[in-house]
Amino acid sequence: VGSVGSSGVALSLALTLALALAFLGRYFYDIEAQVTLCIDFVTVKLIQRSITDVTLSYN
């Protein structure tokens, strides 16, 4: 049971490391896409905020 548990932990650690490396790789090699994502995120947040403001002003 102990060996199965430790191998499971090792597997999850390996997966986490692989995901982190993939994320970092995309981050460093895909700066333009990251900037676009950030701009999209900010735009969505601003739209949500303006919708909330309009809703509050109507209420």
Secondary structure by P-SEA (a helix, b strand, c coil): caaaaaaaaaaaaaaaaaaaaaaaaaaaacaaaaaaaaaaaaaaaaaaaaaaaaaaaac
